[in-house]
């Protein structure tokens, strides 16, 4: 059995004992990743403005980690009316009534009244979560810095140990589902550093807090009721369900609703234990990927050399072509190896623009993004899996001379794009697909490579320098 070790914070905005990647490479966080904590949220801060939370101390009996910072008492940075200090205090004062009011919904889900009372008794709001939910960092790190953190020799060595230790479980799961063992091991390693950084907040307390307070109550009400279903059924005990501030738990960071959809009883003992049972953990993570469309025997993508003068307007998830078509446009693998399946459809990702490596992304990459809809996260998972398999580091260099824009600079960039008529959204300092498209159109208008990469040089050009 795995021995879980507390030490992390949440899949939608948090860090591990080191840091976490979760949001998107220029994309927002969503469903399965809404509350993850592992290294997946590392990228939340890079591209979508979510802020890694500090690593947590040992848990207290009430559910929040001992020594955790108290709520700031300030309005949330989102400006949402339910995130004002007054609204938070008012909702916190009604917390007990809010939880009690969910009993009819719990009953409809088959939760007994005795268990509802037992599992909700003593729950109190953890208001520190409000700060974590709405935090926005001033500075972020680059994708290459985070890949350096995630895909390192220590983590790779531990991953190889895990693959050897649980070889029988990986063999059985791979045979049953067709899901690559190295991808499962990669998710395990990046989400929780192999069970050493899983989070230490009570999932029941966190999801109850978010179900009753703040701007995501409808979403988290379902998560809270799903968490109650899990403990009511007996799959897990409440004390096992400790995780991120947003409710993700276990070595591969399942949200309660994702657990309901994908968790399986891998060893037939009658419980779906994705926390302490490696058989259930491996089988459940594979089942998640399989149901999301994993293609057995296929890889996730290829590093490619993009030729000079390439039209980066084609680097778009909506513009998939066959690999043979990409080859005709001049894309090739840096090692000179041929592509194994030229008829496969792929899209081009250029996470560092024209100055960095390109990647042709296949169906399995899209599946990884369903697990956590962040391009940078999925890239880290795929690359880590390849390294576990014995593959080499990426061949082409990253533009390490570039610096990440501060939040104030990101806001300014969006404002300047809006002034020139390229950006139609509300400037918020968070770079999503709309910002990237606006940036590409501006770059094309001034004769620069339209790669959508937000460099300091692009900002200077917008400023008219």
Long-range contacts (C-beta under 8 A, 24 or more apart in sequence): 1-276, 1-277, 1-278, 2-195, 2-251, 2-275, 2-276, 2-277, 2-278, 2-281, 3-195, 3-276, 4-195, 4-198, 4-240, 4-250, 4-251, 4-275, 4-276, 5-195, 5-196, 5-197, 5-198, 6-56, 6-58, 6-59, 6-65, 6-198, 6-199, 6-200, 6-242, 7-55, 7-56, 7-196, 7-197, 7-198, 7-199, 7-200, 8-37, 8-38, 8-55, 8-56, 8-192, 8-197, 8-198, 8-199, 8-200, 8-243, 8-244, 9-37, 9-41, 9-52, 9-53, 9-54, 9-55, 9-56, 9-132, 9-199, 9-201, 9-244, 9-245, 10-35, 10-36, 10-37, 10-41, 10-53, 10-132, 10-199, 10-201, 10-206, 10-243, 10-244, 10-245, 10-246, 10-247, 10-248, 11-35, 11-36, 11-37, 11-38, 11-40, 11-41, 11-191, 11-244, 11-246, 11-248, 11-253, 11-255, 11-372, 12-36, 12-41, 12-44, 12-50, 12-133, 12-244, 12-246, 12-248, 13-41, 13-44, 13-50, 13-51, 13-52, 13-53, 13-132, 13-133, 13-135, 13-245, 13-246, 14-41, 14-44, 14-52, 14-53, 14-132, 14-199, 14-244, 14-245, 14-246, 15-41, 15-42, 15-52, 15-53, 15-54, 15-55, 16-55, 16-192, 16-193, 16-197, 17-55, 17-193, 17-196, 17-197, 18-55, 18-149, 18-193, 18-197, 19-52, 19-146, 19-149, 20-44, 20-52, 21-46, 21-146, 21-150, 21-190, 21-374, 21-376, 21-377, 21-380, 22-50, 22-372, 22-374, 22-377, 23-47, 23-48, 23-49, 23-50, 23-374, 24-48, 24-373, 24-374, 24-375, 24-376, 24-377, 24-432, 25-143, 25-349, 25-351, 25-374, 25-375, 25-376, 25-377, 25-379, 26-375, 26-431, 26-432, 26-433, 26-435, 26-436, 26-452, 27-373, 27-374, 27-375, 27-432, 27-433, 28-373, 28-430, 28-432, 29-372, 29-373, 29-374, 30-373, 31-255, 31-258, 31-373, 32-255, 32-258, 32-288, 32-370, 32-371, 32-372, 32-373, 33-371, 33-372, 33-373, 33-374, 33-377, 34-219, 34-246, 34-255, 35-223, 35-243, 35-244, 35-245, 35-246, 35-247, 35-248, 35-255, 36-191, 36-244, 36-246, 36-248, 36-253, 36-255, 36-372, 37-191, 37-197, 37-198, 37-199, 37-243, 37-244, 37-245, 37-246, 37-248, 37-253, 38-190, 38-191, 38-192, 38-193, 38-197, 38-198, 38-248, 38-253, 39-149, 39-150, 39-190, 39-191, 39-193, 39-197, 39-380, 40-190, 40-191, 40-253, 40-372, 40-374, 40-377, 42-141, 42-146, 42-149, 42-150, 43-143, 43-146, 43-374, 43-376, 43-377, 43-380, 44-374, 45-137, 45-140, 45-141, 46-140, 46-141, 46-142, 46-143, 46-146, 46-376, 46-404, 47-140, 47-374, 47-376, 47-430, 47-431, 48-374, 48-430, 48-431, 48-432, 49-136, 49-137, 49-140, 49-407, 49-410, 49-428, 49-429, 49-430, 49-431, 50-135, 50-136, 50-137, 51-132, 51-135, 51-136, 51-137, 52-137, 53-132, 53-135, 53-245, 55-197, 56-199, 56-200, 56-201, 57-200, 58-200, 59-200, 59-201, 59-202, 59-242, 62-122, 62-124, 62-202, 62-205, 63-123, 63-124, 63-126, 63-201, 63-202, 63-204, 63-205, 63-206, 64-126, 64-128, 64-201, 64-202, 64-205, 65-200, 65-201, 68-128, 69-128, 69-131, 70-127, 70-128, 71-127, 71-128, 71-130, 71-131, 72-131, 74-131, 76-130, 76-131, 76-133, 76-134, 76-214, 76-215, 77-134, 77-135, 77-136, 78-134, 78-215, 80-134, 80-214, 80-215, 82-213, 82-214, 82-215, 82-217, 83-130, 83-133, 83-134, 83-214, 83-215, 88-127, 88-130, 88-213, 88-214, 91-125, 91-212, 91-213, 91-214, 92-125, 92-127, 92-213, 94-212, 95-123, 95-124, 95-125, 95-208, 95-209, 95-212, 95-213, 98-211, 98-212, 99-123, 99-208, 99-211, 99-212, 102-211, 102-221, 102-224, 102-225, 105-221, 105-225, 106-225, 106-228, 109-225, 109-228, 109-229, 110-229, 110-232, 111-225, 111-228, 111-229, 111-232, 112-232, 115-228, 115-231, 115-232, 116-228, 116-232, 119-204, 119-228, 119-231, 119-232, 119-238, 120-204, 120-208, 120-228, 123-204, 123-205, 123-208, 124-205, 125-205, 125-208, 125-209, 125-212, 125-213, 126-201, 126-205, 126-206, 126-209, 126-245, 127-209, 127-213, 128-245, 129-206, 129-209, 129-210, 129-214, 129-245, 129-246, 130-213, 130-214, 132-245, 133-210, 133-214, 133-215, 133-216, 133-245, 133-246, 136-407, 136-429, 137-407, 138-406, 138-407, 138-408, 139-404, 139-406, 139-407, 140-404, 140-407, 141-404, 142-352, 142-398, 142-400, 142-402, 142-403, 142-404, 143-351, 143-352, 143-376, 143-379, 143-398, 144-352, 144-356, 144-398, 144-400, 146-376, 146-380, 147-379, 147-380, 147-383, 150-190, 150-380, 150-384, 151-380, 151-383, 151-384, 151-387, 151-393, 155-189, 155-193, 155-194, 155-384, 156-384, 156-387, 156-388, 158-189, 158-193, 158-194, 159-185, 159-186, 159-188, 159-189, 159-194, 159-384, 159-388, 160-388, 162-188, 162-189, 162-194, 163-388, 166-278, 166-282, 169-266, 169-278, 169-279, 169-282, 169-283, 170-282, 172-266, 172-283, 173-266, 173-282, 173-283, 173-286, 174-286, 176-283, 176-286, 177-283, 177-286, 177-287, 177-289, 177-290, 177-294, 177-296, 178-290, 178-294, 178-295, 178-296, 178-297, 179-286, 179-289, 179-290, 179-294, 179-296, 180-294, 180-385, 182-385, 182-386, 182-388, 182-389, 183-289, 183-300, 183-364, 183-368, 183-381, 183-382, 183-385, 184-252, 184-282, 184-285, 184-286, 184-289, 185-385, 185-388, 186-381, 186-382, 186-384, 186-385, 186-388, 187-252, 187-285, 187-371, 187-381, 188-251, 188-252, 188-281, 188-285, 189-384, 190-377, 190-380, 190-381, 190-384, 191-251, 191-252, 191-253, 192-250, 192-251, 192-252, 192-253, 194-251, 195-251, 198-242, 198-243, 198-249, 198-250, 198-251, 198-253, 198-275, 199-242, 199-243, 199-244, 199-245, 199-248, 199-249, 199-253, 200-242, 200-243, 201-242, 201-243, 201-244, 201-245, 202-238, 202-241, 202-242, 203-227, 203-241, 203-242, 203-243, 203-247, 203-249, 203-256, 204-228, 204-231, 204-238, 204-241, 206-243, 206-244, 206-245, 206-246, 206-247, 207-246, 207-247, 207-256, 210-246, 210-247, 220-246, 220-247, 222-257, 223-247, 223-255, 223-256, 223-257, 224-256, 226-255, 226-256, 226-257, 226-259, 226-260, 227-256, 229-256, 229-260, 230-256, 230-259, 230-260, 234-271, 235-259, 235-263, 235-271, 235-272, 235-273, 236-271, 236-272, 236-273, 236-274, 236-275, 240-273, 240-275, 240-276, 241-275, 249-275, 250-274, 250-275, 250-281, 251-275, 251-281, 252-281, 252-284, 252-285, 254-284, 258-288, 259-284, 261-288, 261-291, 262-287, 262-288, 262-291, 263-287, 288-371, 289-367, 289-368, 289-371, 292-367, 292-370, 292-371, 293-363, 293-366, 293-367, 293-370, 294-364, 294-367, 295-362, 295-363, 295-364, 295-367, 298-341, 298-344, 298-362, 298-363, 298-364, 299-362, 299-364, 299-382, 299-386, 300-361, 300-362, 300-364, 300-365, 300-368, 300-378, 300-381, 300-382, 300-385, 301-346, 301-349, 301-359, 301-360, 301-361, 301-362, 301-364, 301-365, 301-382, 302-333, 302-339, 302-346, 302-359, 302-360, 303-333, 303-334, 303-357, 303-358, 303-359, 303-394, 303-395, 303-396, 304-331, 304-332, 304-333, 304-334, 304-348, 304-357, 304-358, 304-359, 304-360, 305-331, 305-332, 305-333, 305-334, 305-357, 305-358, 305-396, 306-330, 306-331, 306-348, 306-350, 306-354, 306-358, 307-331, 310-354, 310-449, 311-450, 312-350, 312-353, 312-354, 312-440, 312-449, 312-450, 312-451, 312-452, 313-440, 313-444, 313-450, 314-348, 315-347, 315-348, 315-349, 315-350, 315-358, 315-451, 315-452, 316-347, 316-348, 317-347, 317-349, 317-361, 318-347, 319-347, 319-348, 320-345, 320-346, 320-347, 321-345, 321-346, 321-347, 322-346, 323-360, 326-360, 331-358, 331-360, 334-395, 334-396, 335-395, 349-375, 349-379, 350-451, 350-452, 350-453, 351-375, 351-376, 351-379, 352-398, 352-399, 352-402, 352-453, 353-399, 353-449, 353-451, 353-452, 353-453, 353-455, 354-449, 354-451, 354-453, 355-399, 355-402, 355-453, 355-455, 356-396, 356-397, 356-398, 356-399, 356-453, 357-394, 357-395, 357-396, 357-397, 357-398, 402-455, 402-456, 403-456, 405-454, 405-456, 405-459, 409-456, 409-459, 410-454, 412-459, 413-439, 413-454, 413-458, 413-459, 413-462, 414-438, 416-459, 416-462, 416-463, 417-442, 417-462, 420-462
